[in-house]
Structure formats: structure tokens, C-alpha cells
Amino acid sequence: MSTSILSLSKPVILTFKTPNAMIIEIALIGKFVVDIVKRLIHDKVFRTLGFLVFVLVLIGTMFFWLVEGKTFLNAMYYSVGSLSMNSPPDGPVSVAGKIFSMVYIVIGVGVYITFVLEAGKTIISAHHEFEKKQAERKALKKAKKEAGLQKQ
């Protein structure tokens, strides 16, 4: 008999403060993606990290596909999972595969984490900009409202 650590008796329902909050959140996610792409284009260090992550995933995928005999999708899945420290249980079976996997994880995890942290900094920066603009709009609206009341 197996027991689940996490069991939900009721479905999780997302609630938003205002009806437009969901649209705003979706727009923010889109803005975050755009900001990350802009940073990839303009920031040489971030672009290099992104390229390194791409190359690491490509090398790992090719190795696990050609040497270990995994399907291409499973090889890519294992490569990305290894870099994100979330390796699937069906690891390499050959000695060469085990050695490659150890080296791949030691080198790749640091690069992957650095890239993810830098992407997170971009998202946080974009969110702070959004909040600042929202506060400015709110203050301007309040100032206009007060100015309108003083004229009367």
C-alpha cells in the first residue's frame, strides 16, 4: 500500500484580485520572455551563458542518443534533467556513459544555474519596472483627482 505525501482533496483554484488581473499576469509573462530575449541580444555575457547551455544540451543529447542508444527525445529529456539536477531514474548503463554523465553534470550544472539566476534577475528587474510604472500611474491619477477637486 502506497501513500502520497501530498494529497489534495479539492482542486486548486486560482483567484485574482480583479477581473483583469489574469490578463495582466499573462501580459507580464510575455513581457518577461521579451525582456529575456532582449537581454540575450544585447548582453554579451548573458548571450554566452545561453549559448553554453544550448551547446551543453546539444552535446548531452547527442551523447546519450548515439552512445547510450536512447531515443532522441529521451536523450534530450535526460540531458536537460541532468543540467537542472532533476535526472530521470533511467541513467546511463555503459561505463563511458556513467563517466560522461558525471563530468557533464559537474560542468553543466554550474553553467545552467548561472544562466537561470541571470534570467531570474532579468524577470525581477522587469517586475520592479512594472510596479514602478503602476505606482506612477496611480499617483498621477490621484493628483489629477485632487487637482480637480481643488478647482471646484
N, C-alpha and C positions, 0 to 999 in steps of 0.2 A: 504494500500500500504506500503510495507516494503522497506527500503533502506539499502544497505550494506555500512558499514563503510569503508571496504577495497574492492575496485574493481580493477581488473587488466584487462586492455583492450588487452594486449598482453601477451602471455605466457612468463614465466620467463625462460631464457636460461642461463645456467651456462657456463662461459667461463674460460679457463685456460691459463696461460701464455705460456706454452709449451705443445707439444702433450703428453709428458709423465707425466704432472702434475696430471692428473686424476689418473693414476696408482699409483703415489707417494702418493696422498691423500688417496686412498683406502688402500695402504700398511700401512700408518700411523694409520689409524683407527684400522686395525688389530693389529698393534704394541701396540696401546693404550689398547686394550682389553687384550692382552697378559700381558702387564705391570700391569694392574689392577688385573688379576688373580695371577700373581707372588706376588703382594703385599698382596693379600688375603692369600696366602700360607705362606709367611714369616713374615708378620707384625701382631702380636697378637691383637693389638688394632683395626686395620682395619678389621681383621677377625671377631672379636667380634661384631663390628658395622654391618658388613654384615650379621652375624648370627642373630642379633637382628632385622634387617629389615626383614629377611626371616621369623622369628618367628612372628613378628607383622603382616605381610601379611597373614600368615597361620591362626593366631588367628582371625583376622578380617574376613577373608574369611569364616572360619568355623562358626563364629557367624552369619554373615549375611546370610549364606546359611541355617543353621539349625534353627535359631530363627526367622529371618525375612522372610524366605521362598523364597529368591531369588534363581535363578539358580546358579550353581557353578561358571560359567563364570562371570555372573553379580555380584556375591558376591566378586569375586576376583577383578573385574574391580572397584567396589566401594571401596574396601579396598585400592588398590594401588592409586586410585584417591584421597581418603581421606588423605593418607600419603603425597602425592605430592601437597596437598592443591588445588586440582582440582576436587572436588567432583561432581559427576553427580547429576542432579536435583531430581532424584527419591530416596531420602534418606529414612531412617528408618521410619516405621509407628507406631510401638509399643513404649510404654513408655520406656521399657527396652532397645530397640534398640536406642532410642534417647539418653538415659543416657550413654549407652556403646559407642555410636559414639562420644559423647563429650569427654569422658575420653580417648578414642582411639586416637582421633585427637590431644589432648593436649600432650599426652605422645609420640605418634608416629611421629609427625611432626618434633620434635627436633632430634630424632634419625635418621630419614630419611634425613633431611637436612645435619646433620653432616656427614653421610655416603657419600652423593652426593658431598659435599665440599671436603672431603678427596679423593674421586675418581677424582675430578677435579684437585686437587694438583698433583696427580699421572700423569694425562694427560699432565699438564703443564710442569712438570719435564721431561717427556719423549720427549715433543716437544722441550724443550731447549737443551736436549742432541742431538736430531736430527739436530737442527740448528747449534750447535757447531761442529758436525762432518762434516756437509756440508761446513762450513766456513774453517775448517782444510783442507778438500779435495781441496777446491778452492785455498787456499793459497799454498798448496803443488804443485798443477798443475801450478800455476803462477810462483812459484820458479823454477820448473823444466824447464819451458819455458824460463825464464830469464837466467838460467844456460846454456841452450842450445844455446842461442844467444851469450853469452859471449865467448864461446869456439870457435866460428867461426871467 
